[in-house]
Amino acid sequence: MTNSEIDAVGQADQEDRALVARIARRDRSALEQLYRRHAHWMTPRLESRCGDPDLVDMAIQDTFVSVWKSAKKYRGDGAVGAWLWGIAIRRLIDQMRKKRPTSVDLQAVGGLEHAMAFEDTLIDNGTHGSLGVALRQLDPDLRAVLIATAIDGLTTKEAARLLGVPQGTVKTRLMRARQHLQETLA
Amino acid sequence: MSYTTDPARIERNWRAITIELDSPRPGRLERMLQRLGLPTDVSRLVVATPALRRSWFVALGLSMLIGLLATDAAKPRDDLFVLLLIAPLVPTLGVAMAYGSNADPAHEVGLATPMSGLRLVLTRAAAVLGFSAAFLALISLLAPSAPAMAFGWLIPSFGLCSATVAAMTFMAPRRAATVAGTLWVLGVLIARGAGDDPLAAFTVVGQVLMAVVAVVGLVVAVQRRDRFDLLAVR
């Protein structure tokens, strides 16, 4: 990223923080603004974690309802976007716990493929340099675990729920993913 | 990197969020019941039970407490007698006040729903009984002499409530409670007059008798459950 890009991100986050502060003071229009600034990227990213668009919609709704209720709890120790994502991914897991996601035909849902590929494009873009190359070579199962824990910041327990595999499997895969990365990056 | 979400979907979700934020939040009691695992319809039904209004409980609690404190602590079995005599009347009155056109503004509306009247009566009776029992238990702990006997009202409460529900298939809820309550008071007084022990009605025989009344009352109510779905002009 160039310096001006970093400045732009910082600027956007400053605006987000101001909005969160206004939400904490019960300003509904601030909530709407925050929603409109973030829903468009959160929705496809959640969809890359869960194939059921209905569950994703409910997770998005729950996320902003709890933002409204708990804006005071935002401590400001990270970007607002990251805070939102942390809430959203956990709301998604809550939704998935209530209802096991139905499998969706990927060919039938055109837009979804695009969303699924998001993390891959990020990796392909070379943003992460040799790490990106190493991630690309990773087995998809291992990569999913790594993304859930390292990028989404979930615990192994939460990742297990999200991916629908036992917690032990998540731990083993995580260990294997780390070994792979170490070997490739060495 | 481009993220796109269908603008219509963004709008739809925002509308859902505003609806959620604008919808009334269930009260503290209702949320507590739901957390205990009660389905939303039952918890709403329980919370909407007329007899469970806070004022009702405060009034009853205070009067019972004062009655208890005013009794002579030198004769502990006597104040226990007052507690045991009155306590079963609390849920009984509550049950009568939880059903019927006199007590429930939504009674007629309720009759028109496919839910059976018996289920409504029993749900609310259980709610009233549960709350009353918890509340009477607290008062019993405060009784000057609090042996196990202080909880002797529990089975009679079940019996009396059950008898009231059964009687409600024959007469208006208030009258049903009055009849059941009067019979109870008479019975206890007679038992007291017959022997030396003021608590004669609460010994094993009395308890078993009230347990039998509870079961019989329930059977009668279930047998005659159609009566709960009638709009009686009373």
Chai-1 contact restraints between the chains, C-beta under 6 A:
chainA,res_idxA,chainB,res_idxB,connection_type,confidence,min_distance_angstrom,max_distance_angstrom,comment,restraint_id
A,Y35,B,W14,contact,1.0,0.0,6.0,A-B,restraint_1
A,A39,B,I10,contact,1.0,0.0,6.0,A-B,restraint_2
A,H40,B,Y3,contact,1.0,0.0,6.0,A-B,restraint_3
A,H40,B,T5,contact,1.0,0.0,6.0,A-B,restraint_4
A,W41,B,Y3,contact,1.0,0.0,6.0,A-B,restraint_5
A,T43,B,T5,contact,1.0,0.0,6.0,A-B,restraint_6
A,P44,B,Y3,contact,1.0,0.0,6.0,A-B,restraint_7
A,D57,B,N13,contact,1.0,0.0,6.0,A-B,restraint_8
A,I60,B,N13,contact,1.0,0.0,6.0,A-B,restraint_9
A,Q61,B,N13,contact,1.0,0.0,6.0,A-B,restraint_10
A,Q61,B,A16,contact,1.0,0.0,6.0,A-B,restraint_11
A,Q61,B,I17,contact,1.0,0.0,6.0,A-B,restraint_12
A,F64,B,I17,contact,1.0,0.0,6.0,A-B,restraint_13
A,V65,B,E20,contact,1.0,0.0,6.0,A-B,restraint_14
A,W68,B,L21,contact,1.0,0.0,6.0,A-B,restraint_15
